[in-house]
Amino acid sequence: MTAPTTSAAPSTTDLTGGFAQVLLATLASTIGFWAWMSISPLQQTYASQMGLDEGQISLMLATPVLVGALGRIVIGAMTDRFGGRRMFTAVLLLSAPAVLLVALAGSIRSFPLLLIAGFYLGVAGTIFAVGVPFSSAWFPPQRRGFANGVFGMGMIGTAVSALATPRLAQDIGYLPTHLVIAGALVAMAAVVWFGMRESPVWQPNREKLVPKVIGALKLPVTWEMAFLYGIVFGGFVAFSNFLPKYLTTIYPDEVDVLGAGMRTALFAAAAVIARPVGGVLADRFGPKVISLISLGGIVTLAYVVGQQPAEGIVTGVTFILMASAMGLGMGAVFAWIGPSTPKEKVGAVSGVVAAAGGLGGYFPPLVMGATYHPESGSYSLGLWLLVLVGAFALVVAGMLKDVGRKAP
């Protein structure tokens, strides 16, 4: 299986200031991810106040992920046409009312309204599809692994949510916490509108949405990277979303809500740190070898988690290493896309691949809820499925041709 290559951007193009622009995009993504993952840290509160069972909890956690995933296809293609500045601003502003709707649903203790709000909240998760083409345009092809790795650090928003959301709810109250998140979205939109600018090499692609997406789907690299990203990013989203539930269920006597939030924040931080490392290593050694290392690590560590070791150093280190393996894979996969995709289709391909990653994070919480064994208190069946899928991805990655460029 192969993918087309593109020529490098002209060396005479002045891309000065690109790193600062990518950092601004990363900050915007951080706020977007915080909003996107704002339900998960308070899932125990919703469960107790609304009397939710395992299936309802899993559905509540998975709904924003599903919409955030599918919406990336549209948002990625729209970014090719309208540019990152406009699309970052639009996504941030559209996400603020969703957060307020979540606040209303929780305040009146309405599970149906919470699902509707979670559906709308998925808009915040589409922000990733804006940043990839925006960041790629600011760097030459041989450095896009680094650029997308830096932008990918915006995933730290999941750690911010896990750490800050339950503490804010405890300190200032449930409703004020959501007002803070909504306010941060609006403030960040203003910063983006007045401080962000497009790369001088970016040109709007006015091709209609449906033909654009169909064109992306015709490229082999789209399907190849979508599958791999569905494992590495999907696993990250799933664990970031479900880990508080997992820890408080499996280790109820050792881990409370705040402790679970801290552990989830550390998990997200490890993936965030590893992502740009994965991008840089992929630029240097090629994305295939880094992807294989990532997938091998995920399979091994998922097996260890499935054994449900006693809470303590082993579980803590295992989850940190698993997050790091996922982060390396995320950086490597997107480093694979840049030099393998025609530049006018990077946004559309990135949107499809990012959507696949989100979808990869949608199903595991549902599977974990469906396979939970209350008598033994075990999620082992769901974890075994992750091992099997990861092993299959390892085989697929080994069959692909490494088309990534190496840094000089």
MARNULUM-467183 format. One record per residue (C-alpha): residue in one letter; x, y, z. Coordinates in steps of 0.001 Angstrom, whole numbers, padded with zeros to 6 digits, always signed. Example, Ala and Ser with C-alpha at 12.3 -4.5 7.8 and 13.67 -1.06 7.14 Angstrom:
2
A+012300-004500+007800S+013670-001060+007140
//
This chain:
408
M+000000+000000+000000T+001454+003327-001015A+000580+006991-001031P+001387+009884-003342T+004141+012294-002484T+004225+016041-002827S+006974+018438-003630A+008410+020660-000963A+007287+024242-000597P+009516+026759-002343S+012592+027440-000260T+012315+031174-000961T+009017+031519+000916D+009368+033534+004124L+007782+031535+006938T+009095+033760+009718G+006822+033765+012752G+005433+030317+012036F+006379+028865+015408A+004554+031640+017272Q+001461+031059+015135V+001538+027317+015844L+001852+028051+019565L-001223+030289+019363A-003097+027487+017596T-001952+025107+020337L-003361+027379+023036A-006670+027619+021180S-006772+023833+020914T-006086+023534+024648I-009184+025572+025475G-011238+023630+022946F-010157+020285+024395W-010949+021508+027909A-014511+022237+026852W-014805+019012+024844M-013825+016866+027839S-015717+018844+030491I-018360+016163+031126S-016008+013304+031976P-014425+014710+035185L-017889+015205+036697Q-019317+011863+035532Q-019640+010551+039094T-021683+013616+040043Y-024026+013112+037102A-024301+009392+037838S-025250+009870+041478Q-027625+012800+040954M-029406+011282+037931G-029255+007625+038975L-027398+006483+035851D-026398+002890+035141E-023202+001697+033393G-024717+001920+029919Q-026046+005442+030433I-022708+006628+031829S-020858+005179+028839L-023294+006814+026404M-022969+010157+028207L-019172+010005+027936A-019135+008819+024328T-021609+011264+022762P-019322+014355+022596V-016563+012142+021199L-018750+010886+018350V-019812+014348+017195G-016321+015739+017646A-015037+012930+015460L-017484+013110+012576G-017497+016906+012606R-013769+016961+011883I-014378+015803+008326V-016438+018913+007600I-014275+021283+009639G-011040+020049+008043A-012417+020649+004556M-013799+024058+005556T-010364+025031+006908D-008884+024426+003461R-011355+026988+002127F-011690+029603+004865G-008364+029333+006696G-007386+028589+010264R-008034+032047+011702R-011705+032080+010748M-012323+028453+011627F-010571+028587+015018T-012684+031610+015899A-015914+029974+014721V-015343+026678+016571L-014453+028432+019829L-017480+030737+019697L-019883+027931+018757S-018623+025796+021647A-019442+028319+024379P-023253+027862+024223A-022731+024085+024309V-020933+024388+027639L-023775+026509+029008L-026305+023907+027848V-024338+021231+029730A-024506+023464+032801L-028278+023776+032440A-028723+020010+032021G-026711+019308+035153S-028477+021992+037143I-031948+020591+036414R-030658+016982+036521S-031986+016052+033103F-030191+013128+031457P-031914+013558+028044L-030896+017223+027959L-027375+016252+029010L-027136+013920+026001I-028336+016705+023700A-025835+019087+025267G-023071+016490+024913F-023976+016113+021243Y-023593+019868+020742L-020432+019906+022865G-018814+017703+020240V-018292+020886+018192A-015399+021755+020509G-013658+018512+019581T-013515+019473+015904I-010903+022118+016679F-008120+019626+016026A-009024+019441+012330V-008468+023201+012062G-004969+023207+013493V-003350+020491+011397P-003610+022203+007974F-002996+025589+009612S+000214+024386+011291S+001373+022386+008255A+001219+025487+006066W+003686+027297+008325F+006478+024723+007903P+008168+022952+004955P+007195+019289+004428Q+010303+017893+006134R+009399+019734+009372R+005654+019181+009457G+006033+016314+011903F+007488+018834+014349A+004806+021446+013568N+001915+019054+014029G+003565+017578+017097V+003699+021015+018715F+000116+021754+017755G-000926+018353+019043M+000205+019420+022499G-003131+021216+022676M-004395+017841+023887I-003191+019072+027273G-006689+020527+027455T-007834+017055+028516A-005438+017263+031456V-006658+020773+032266S-010219+019481+032279A-009421+016428+034407L-007481+018489+036926A-009306+021822+036997T-012955+020991+036350P-013679+018897+039485R-011664+021271+041663L-013437+024335+040315A-016792+022606+040836Q-015816+021872+044411D-014433+025360+045128I-016767+027750+043264G-019727+025549+042356Y-021055+023629+039368L-022630+026506+037411P-019755+028998+037910T-017313+026337+036694H-019103+026119+033368L-019297+029899+033142V-015513+029964+033492I-015082+027436+030675A-017487+029289+028384G-015741+032583+029172A-012361+031048+028338L-013703+029946+024941V-014969+033430+024089A-011770+035117+025299M-009627+032709+023274A-011742+033381+020184A-010966+037087+020531V-007234+036408+020889V-007274+034236+017777W-009230+036745+015706F-006863+039611+016485G-003572+037696+016821M-003603+034864+014288R-002608+035099+010629E-002441+032619+007780S+000805+031259+006362P+001991+033107+003224V+001952+029786+001327W-001679+029067+002194Q-004167+029419-000633P-007925+028891-000244N-009259+025753-001887R-012752+026520-003172E-013582+022996-004214K-017008+021982-002907L-017126+020007+000312V-018496+016692-000952P-016072+016359-003908K-013248+017405-001590V-014030+014690+000948I-014569+012128-001812G-011202+013134-003266A-009557+012596+000110L-011230+009203+000458K-009778+008149-002908L-006242+008497-001575P-004830+005278-000046V-002951+007307+002547T-006273+008547+003965W-007469+005034+004811E-004072+003848+006007M-003537+006737+008372A-007176+006766+009491F-006876+003209+010744L-003612+003807+012584Y-004802+007089+014072G-008014+005434+015190I-005860+003235+017434V-003361+005744+018819F-005527+008862+019179G-008710+006889+019723G-007048+005042+022579F-005921+008328+024075V-009386+009897+023871A-011039+006771+025242F-008733+006502+028241S-008755+010254+028906N-012547+010138+028907F-013097+006832+030707L-010112+006702+033084P-011831+008523+035989K-014677+006018+035756Y-012283+003085+035417L-010120+004030+038389T-012987+004785+040771T-014694+001517+039785I-011703-000837+039897Y-009972+000823+042856P-012832+002434+044848D-011003+002254+048185E-007744+003733+046880V-008838+006366+044322D-011414+009124+044864V-012757+011611+042309L-009971+014155+042771G-007331+011438+042750A-008767+010023+039533G-008668+013510+038029M-005009+013872+038958R-004151+010485+037448T-006064+011339+034265A-004248+014673+034030L-000883+012894+034307F-001988+010425+031629A-002915+013264+029266A+000267+015197+030054A+002432+012175+029202A+000743+011829+025796V+001055+015558+025168I+004797+015543+025897A+005356+012437+023770R+003434+013718+020743P+005956+016313+019499V+008739+013851+020308G+007006+011360+018026G+006769+013987+015299V+010446+014919+015537L+011573+011283+015610A+009340+010556+012622D+010947+013437+010713R+014350+011996+011536F+013884+008229+011272G+010665+007942+009280P+007135+007604+010658K+006843+003858+010095V+009405+002779+012663I+008022+005198+015277S+004481+003963+014609L+005602+000367+015089I+007269+001225+018395S+004120+003030+019485L+001739+000205+018614G+004004-002412+020163G+004030-000433+023393I+000245+000002+023410V-000381-003728+022937T+002062-004703+025691L+000803-002160+028208A-002879-002844+027494Y-002155-006454+028399V-000618-005345+031703V-003632-003128+032495G-005915-006049+031688Q-004333-008016+034526Q-005658-005374+036955P-002531-005114+039093A-002843-003725+042593E-003220+000050+042721G+000106+001786+043204I+003368+002314+041374V+002763-000414+038786T-000599+000936+037632G+000642+004527+037693V+003737+003771+035616T+001781+001529+033238F-000764+004213+032376I+001970+006852+031968L+003913+004597+029598M+000755+003734+027656A-000041+007425+027224S+003522+008058+026066A+003256+005257+023488M+000008+006742+022202G+001581+010201+022007L+004521+008895+019958G+002074+007257+017578M-000006+010394+017166G+003046+012423+016237A+004259+009756+013819V+000934+009319+012013F+000498+013013+011303A+004128+013272+010253W+003213+010579+007723I+000343+012644+006289G+002204+015878+005458P+004741+014670+002876S+002370+011965+001590T-000575+014166+000643P-001091+016824-002055K-000898+020162-000240E-004353+021259-001405K-005860+018157+000226V-004027+018209+003554G-007018+019746+005347A-009512+017252+003932V-007259+014249+004568S-006405+015519+008050G-010109+015962+008785V-010920+012388+007769V-007966+010974+009697A-008781+013097+012741A-012379+011912+012522A-011182+008318+012520G-009162+009076+015632G-012223+010482+017342L-014313+007494+016298G-011602+005302+017743G-012290+007034+021041Y-016075+006707+020747F-016490+002951+020832P-014188+001857+023706P-016244+003514+026489L-019366+001841+025123V-017544-001501+024880M-016123-001105+028383G-019576-000386+029768A-021123-003307+027880T-018415-005800+028885Y-018105-004768+032538H-018511-007788+034817P-020080-006548+038076E-019505-009778+040006S-015744-009716+039434G-015548-005920+039054S-013566-006343+035839Y-013212-004589+032484S-010771-007249+031270L-012787-008279+028186G-012798-004739+026838L-009046-004430+027456W-008410-007726+025673L-010224-006331+022643L-007809-003371+022689V-004879-005808+022732L-006244-007677+019717V-007040-004545+017701G-003640-003056+018536A-001887-006234+017428F-003752-006133+014110A-002747-002476+013646L+000865-003464+014296V+000674-005955+011422V-000952-003392+009103A+001665-000733+009906G+004399-003218+009156M+002968-003746+005663L+002908-000041+004739K+005628+001658+002759D+007423+004333+004775V+006976+007425+002604G+007829+009991+005274R+010738+012313+004597K+013740+012358+006864A+015177+015565+008168P+018523+016446+006625
//
